[in-house]
Amino acid sequence: MGNTRRRRQSPKATGKSRDDRGQPTSQRPADQLRAVTHLPETASSADRTAQRDVTSTEWMVRLRIRRQDGPERVETRRWEEFAVRASPGVTIAGALGAIAASPVTTTGVRVAPIAWDAKSCEVDCGACALLVNGQPHVACSTLLATVARGSRPITLEPLGKFPLVRDLVVDRGSIPDALRQLRTWIEADSGQPNVTNVARAPGVERLRVELGRCTGCGACLEACPQYGAHSDYVGAAAINRARFAILDATGGLAHRARVERLMVAGGVADCGKAERCVEVCPQGIPLVDSLQVLGQETSRELIFGWLLGPSS
């Protein structure tokens, strides 16, 4: 047996059966579906099953939401439960929107609207990240049907590794802080010769597009056992952004300097290789690839960097 370790790849989208409206049906919780139309009493059981799969497009879902009125008001921490009418295309964000329109619990008590981040609801800002049944998700792209648990309620909680603001809202300021620490930005005026016509390796731009899909939602950090108050680890999102900058024609001019910033405490060597980051990334970014590639580059710089002298 060799020492080659099989690298876990980013999750790939799989085909799902869809109904006549183009909505996924394969993960619909059949025991909770409520038929919209009805077959005649003489219809066969096979016809009734087919009708349920095609026309049963709504069911009731209970959401159990953890709430707190402010970061210092721990005494207000509580769970509240709501019921919403769902269909195959309804997301967590849609359910929260429905609750906001009528914030009445399952016990009939009208409560204050739930605070949650909802900037665009188009999967391009990451603001609505939260815990769904204990796992990080983005509310705007997570279908209720994919997280329903039979008769048990779906639980919603704020991300646990970021300071709480209120209810489902957290302060994710540590994410841009890590980007500043690694200086992952690309300077338009680098003082270097024009690099517009620099030859690029095949597939580099395609890879940069893939790496650049990060929205800073924080899901990878929430899932990472190395990231948190107990560690200086900057996390996969910032390290992936550093690789994105290195692959840029202009950003790559400071290649060695960017690698050196990853060699300090909290850098790429602090990755515990749990690979949970790539499992939960809603954008399917190959985060493990970035960690491994830059881990190899920091090793080379550590061994051979002295031959090249200080980086510019």
N, C-alpha and C positions, 0 to 999 in steps of 0.2 A: 504493500500500500504506500502511496506517495503522500506527501504532505500537502498536496493541492486541496484547497478548501473550496467547495462549491459555493459560488457567490449567489446570494438570494437576489433575484431580479424584482423589479417593480411589478406590482400586481397588474395583470392585463385584464382589460374589459372582456366579459364573456357575453355571448349572445343570449338574449332573454326573449321568451315568447311575448307577443304583444297583442293587445286587443284591437278592435277596429278603429280606435282613436289614437293608436300608436303608443299606448301606455303599457308598461310592463305588467304582466299578470302572473308570472311564475312564482313570485314571492308573496302573493296576496294571502293573508290569513283567512282561509276559507271558512273556518268555524265562526268568524265574526262578520261575514258578509251579509248584507241585507238586500234582498232582491228589489229591483226598482219596478220591473214588470212581472206579470204572473202568467204561467201556462195554464191551460184548461185542466180540469180534474182528471181527464182521461189520458193525459200525457204520460209517456213511459218514464221510468227512472233515468234512463240514458238521456232522454230529452231534457229532463229537469237538471241533470248534471251539466249538460252543455249550456243550458240557459243560465245557470248560476255562473259559469266561467265567463260568459260573454256579457251578460247584462247586469250582473250583480256588481255594481260599481261603487257602492257606498257601504260603510260600516262605521260603528262607533268605536272610538279609541279613547282610552283614559291616559292622561299625562300627569305624572306626579313630579312636581317641580320644587326644587329646593330654593328657598328665598331668604334674603337677609336685607334689612333696610339700609345698611351702610357698613363700611369696613370695620368700624369700631363697635358696632351695635350687635355684638354676638348674641345677646339675649333675645334678639328678634329672629334668630335662625329658626326656620320652620319648614315643613313640607305642606304644600297645598295641591289638591288634585282637581283636575278639570276634565271634562268630556267634550270631545270635538267629533264632528262628522268628517270622515276621511274617505278618500277615493284613491285609486292607484297613482294618480299624479300629484297628490298632495304631499308637500314636504314638511319637515319640522318647522321651517320658517312660516309656511302657510298656516300651520296649526297655531303657532304663537300669535300670528296676526288675527286669527279667528278669536282667540282668547282675549286679545286686546280689545276687540270690538265689543265683547261681552264678558268681562272678567268675573264670572260667577262660578264658584266651586261646585263640586258634585254634591255638597251638602246644602246648596242653595244660598250661600253667603256671598254677597258682592264684595270684592276686595279691590285694592289698588292695582292698576295695570302692571304687568310684569315688565321689568327693565331688561332689555337685551339689545345687543348691537345688531343693527340692520341697516347697513349703509347702501348697498346696491342690490343684494339678493340675486346677483348674477355670477356667483362663484369666482369673482375676480378681485375681491378685497380681503377675504378671510376674516372679516370682523365678527361674523356670527358663529365662530367656533365655540363649542361647548361639549360637555360630556353627555352622551346619550347611552343609557344603560351602562354607565361606567367607562365608556370608550370615547375618545375624541372624534368628533364629526363636525362638519360645517352644516349649519341648519338649512341653508338655502339649497343644498343639493342632496340632502338625505331624505329619501322617501319614507313616509310613515310605514309603508308596507314592508320595507326591508328591515325595520327595527322592531316591529310589533312582536309581542311575546304571548300570543294567545289571550287568555283572560287577564293576564297580569298587566299592570300599567307600564307605560314607557317612562323611565325616569330621566329627568333633565337636571343637570347641575352645572355650575360654572367650572371652568378649567381650574384645576387645583394647584398648579405651580406658578400662578400669577396672582398678584394682590387683588383681592376682591374690591369692587367698587359698589355694586348693588345687584342683588338677585343674580342674573346670569352674566352680568357685565364685569369684566376684569381689566386690569391695567397691564397691557402687554408691552410696556415701554422697554423691557429688557431685550426685546428682539432688535429694535434699531440700535440699542446700546452696543450689542454684540457686533453689528455691522460696522459701527464706528470704531470699535476696538480693532477690528481686522482691516479697516480702511478698504472696504470692498467696493467703493465707488470708483468710477472711471473718469479721470480728469480729461476734459475736452482739450485743454491747452497744457500738454505735458512737457513742452519744451523739447520734444523729440522730433526727428524728421517726419514728414508726412508718411502715414502708413496705409493710406487708402488702397494702394495697389499691392500690398503685401500678399504673397501667395498663401492661400489657406489650404490646409489638409482637407481632403474630401470628407464631408459629413460634419465638419466643425460647426458650421452655422446651424445645421439641423440640431446638433447636440446643444448648442447655446439656447436655442428656442425652448428645448425641453427643460433645461436647467432653469431658464428664466421664468418659468410658469409659477414660481413660488409667490404666494400672496402674503406670507408672514402670518398665517393663521395661528401658528403655534401648536398644531396637532402633533408634529414630530417631537417637539420639546415635552409636551405633556406625556407622551408615551415613553420617552427615553428614561431609563432608570438612572442614568448618569447625570441628568440635568436636574437642577433644583437648588434650593438654599444650601444644601450640604456640599456643593461642588462649584468650582469655577468654570466648569465646562461650558463653552459658548453654544454648543449644540449643532445639529446637522444643518439647520437652515442657513446659519452664517457661513459655515464651512463650504456648503454648496454654492453660496453666493461668491465666495472667494474664487472657487473654480470657474464660475461664470465669468468673472472679471479677467482671470488669467487667459481664458480662451478668446477674449476680445483682442482685436488687432492692436488697439491702443493700450488697453489694460495689461496686455501681455508683456509690454515693454518693462514693466516692473515685476516680472515673474518671480525672480528670486526674493525680492523684498516681501512679496505677498506670501511666499512659502515660509519665509523666516518668521512672519507674524503668527504662523500656525504652530511654531515650535516652542512657544512659551506655555506656562501653566494655564490650563483651560483650553488648550489647542487640540489638534486632531489626535494626539497621543492619548488624550483622556477619554476617547470613545471606548465604551465597554464592549462594542461589537454585538450588542443585543439584537440589532437590526429591526427594532420595533418601529423606527422612524419611517422606513419605507413601506411598512405594512399599513400605516394609518394615513399616509399622505394623500389628501383628497385629489391632488393633481397628478399622482402617479409619477412623481419625479424620482429618478434613480439616485436617491440620496446615498445608498450604500456604495455605489460606484464612486461618487465624489469623495467619500470618506477614505476609500481604499486607494484611489489614485493619489490624493494629496498626502495620505499616510506614507506612501512609497516615495513621494517627492521630498517630504521632510526627512526621511531616512537618508536619501541620497545627499541632500544638502548637509546633513549632520556629518556624513562620512567624507564627502569630497568638497564641501563648500570652502574649506580653508585653502584649497588649491587655486580657487578662482578669486580669492581676495574678498573684501567686503562688497556687498551689493550696493548699487547706486540708490 
